[in-house]
Amino acid sequence: LAKTTQPISMDSYEGQEVNITCSHNNIATNDYITWYQQFPSQGPRFIIQGYKTKVTNEVASLFIPADRKSSTLSLPRVSLSDTAVYYCLVGDADYKLSFGAGTTVTVRA
Amino acid sequence: ETGVTQTPRHLVMGMTNKKSLKCEQHLGHNAMYWYKQSAKKPLELMFVYSLEERVENNSVPSRFSPECPNSSHLFLHLHTLQPEDSALYLCASSQAPYSGGGNEQYFGPGTRLTVT
């Protein structure tokens, strides 16, 4: 199972773009990269998933370089409601999703 | 609303009590999961069920007993718990029991358990 490393915390202000980079040096060929968001006392919520290059949806963008050893989640123009913990997960062909500590993003007014 | 419901949302129980947590998914998924999240700790995977068969038991103490009567329902039976078992218990489901492409997990709101 690929191990991921991401910053413990990040601070930002409303209207700014937040970029969270996740390292996954031993990612396997068939692995996908998935990001979840979790608010306090709630279950995580799927944000975005990708395999290579760039993926964009209505919430975020995911940038994956050619070597796939890292990925960057980009949250455009954050608001106070984007304050949450963001988890980077790298898929494996078994049941063991490992959420890790995640990155606590705090958005200030 | 994720399509995964959990009851109760809050539970306070003594160490000698027996209680059950219930999870129901309305998504037609084949895999269901129990996670534990203690304060300021990462989510810990406890159990995984695939088509009602347990496929993962992550070294969880026997005072936690899961049950999956069908692919839509999952229970976690609790007995003789310890105060350190106080945590948020989350249920999740996914189409298939692996974390590959296109198989995201949908989480319920969780049950906040306090053991006194």
Interface residues (C-beta under 8 A of the other chain):
Chain A: N30 D31 Y32 T34 S41 Q42 G43 P44 R45 F46 Q49 Y51 L89 G91 D92 A93 D94 Y95 K96 L97 S98 F99 G100 A101 G102
Chain B: T2 V4 A31 Y33 P42 L43 L45 V48 S50 V55 E56 L88 L90 C91 A92 P97 Y98 S99 G100 G101 G102 N103 E104 Q105 Y106 F107 G108 P109 G110 R112
